[in-house]
Amino acid sequence: MPLDKPYQGVPGTTIFDADQSRKGYWLNQFCMSLMKAENRERFKRDERAYLDEWKMTAEQKQAVLDRDMNRMISLGGNIYFLAKIGATDGKSFQQMAGSMTGMSEEEYRNMMIGGGRDPKWGRK
């Protein structure tokens, strides 16, 4: 029996719930593997070969290769796990978040310092 999900209508937002968790299980496990230095080195040496060791979908693997964080989130990625990819690439969480909004790091930082997005953002 599917659960009622009144939160699905939030514009521009993917809620990481049980369904997203199941969908992204292997993607998130891959991300957690990057906590070990030897795995980060293996990944950097041959990203495709390392990704092919995981039971991720082809779409998930391509999103990782493209570093498309928004796509990874829609495919079940949890931002806290996905941050391991950014760290492997030498990027801060702020840089990653900025890339997800289409803003530069500085624009994103200034927007957040200024109080974040207008609550009406994305709503019709």
C-alpha positions as CSV (number, residue, x, y, z in Angstrom):
1,M,0.0,0.0,0.0
2,P,1.6,3.3,-1.1
3,L,2.0,5.9,1.5
4,D,0.5,9.4,1.1
5,K,3.3,11.8,0.3
6,P,2.0,15.3,0.6
7,Y,5.6,16.6,0.4
8,Q,6.0,15.6,-3.2
9,G,4.6,18.9,-4.4
10,V,7.5,21.1,-3.1
11,P,8.8,22.8,-6.2
12,G,12.4,22.0,-7.1
13,T,12.8,19.5,-4.2
14,T,13.4,15.8,-4.1
15,I,12.6,14.4,-0.6
16,F,14.9,11.6,0.4
17,D,12.4,9.1,1.7
18,A,12.3,5.3,1.9
19,D,11.5,5.0,-1.8
20,Q,14.4,7.2,-2.8
21,S,16.6,5.3,-0.4
22,R,15.8,2.0,-2.1
23,K,16.2,3.5,-5.5
24,G,19.6,4.9,-4.6
25,Y,21.0,2.1,-2.4
26,W,23.9,1.1,-4.7
27,L,24.7,4.7,-5.7
28,N,24.9,5.7,-2.0
29,Q,27.0,2.6,-1.2
30,F,29.4,3.6,-3.9
31,C,29.7,7.1,-2.5
32,M,30.4,5.7,1.0
33,S,33.2,3.6,-0.5
34,L,35.0,6.8,-1.3
35,M,35.6,7.3,2.4
36,K,38.6,5.0,2.0
37,A,41.7,6.5,0.4
38,E,42.5,3.4,-1.7
39,N,39.0,3.5,-3.2
40,R,39.3,7.2,-4.0
41,E,42.5,6.4,-5.8
42,R,41.0,3.5,-7.7
43,F,38.0,5.7,-8.7
44,K,40.2,8.5,-9.9
45,R,42.4,6.2,-11.9
46,D,39.5,4.7,-13.9
47,E,36.1,6.0,-13.0
48,R,34.1,3.8,-15.4
49,A,35.9,0.6,-14.2
50,Y,35.3,1.4,-10.6
51,L,31.6,2.3,-11.2
52,D,31.1,-0.9,-13.0
53,E,31.9,-2.8,-9.8
54,W,28.7,-1.5,-8.3
55,K,25.1,-2.6,-9.0
56,M,24.1,0.9,-10.0
57,T,21.9,1.6,-13.0
58,A,23.5,2.9,-16.2
59,E,21.7,6.2,-15.6
60,Q,23.2,6.5,-12.1
61,K,26.7,5.7,-13.4
62,Q,26.4,8.3,-16.1
63,A,25.2,10.9,-13.7
64,V,28.3,10.3,-11.6
65,L,30.5,10.5,-14.6
66,D,28.8,13.8,-15.6
67,R,29.0,15.0,-12.0
68,D,25.3,15.9,-12.3
69,M,24.3,16.2,-8.7
70,N,20.7,17.1,-9.4
71,R,20.3,14.0,-11.5
72,M,22.0,11.8,-8.9
73,I,19.5,13.1,-6.3
74,S,16.6,12.3,-8.6
75,L,18.0,8.8,-9.0
76,G,18.1,8.2,-5.3
77,G,21.3,9.8,-4.2
78,N,21.4,11.3,-0.7
79,I,23.3,14.7,-0.7
80,Y,25.3,13.7,2.4
81,F,26.6,10.6,0.6
82,L,27.1,12.5,-2.7
83,A,29.3,14.9,-0.9
84,K,31.9,12.1,-0.9
85,I,32.2,12.5,-4.7
86,G,32.7,16.3,-4.3
87,A,35.4,15.7,-1.7
88,T,37.1,13.1,-3.9
89,D,37.2,15.8,-6.6
90,G,38.6,18.4,-4.1
91,K,35.4,20.4,-4.0
92,S,33.7,21.9,-0.9
93,F,30.1,21.3,-0.1
94,Q,29.4,24.9,-1.0
95,Q,30.9,24.5,-4.4
96,M,28.8,21.4,-5.0
97,A,25.6,23.2,-3.8
98,G,26.4,26.2,-6.1
99,S,26.7,23.9,-9.1
100,M,23.3,22.4,-8.3
101,T,21.7,25.8,-8.5
102,G,23.4,27.0,-11.6
103,M,25.2,29.7,-9.5
104,S,28.9,30.2,-9.0
105,E,30.3,29.4,-5.6
106,E,30.4,33.2,-4.7
107,E,26.8,33.7,-5.9
108,Y,25.6,30.8,-3.9
109,R,27.5,31.9,-0.8
110,N,26.1,35.4,-1.1
111,M,22.6,34.1,-1.6
112,M,22.8,31.9,1.5
113,I,24.3,34.8,3.6
114,G,21.5,36.9,2.4
115,G,18.9,34.5,3.8
116,G,18.5,31.9,1.1
117,R,16.1,31.8,-1.8
118,D,12.8,33.6,-1.8
119,P,10.2,31.2,-0.4
120,K,8.1,31.9,-3.6
121,W,11.0,30.5,-5.7
122,G,9.7,27.8,-8.1
123,R,6.1,28.2,-7.2
124,K,3.4,29.0,-9.7
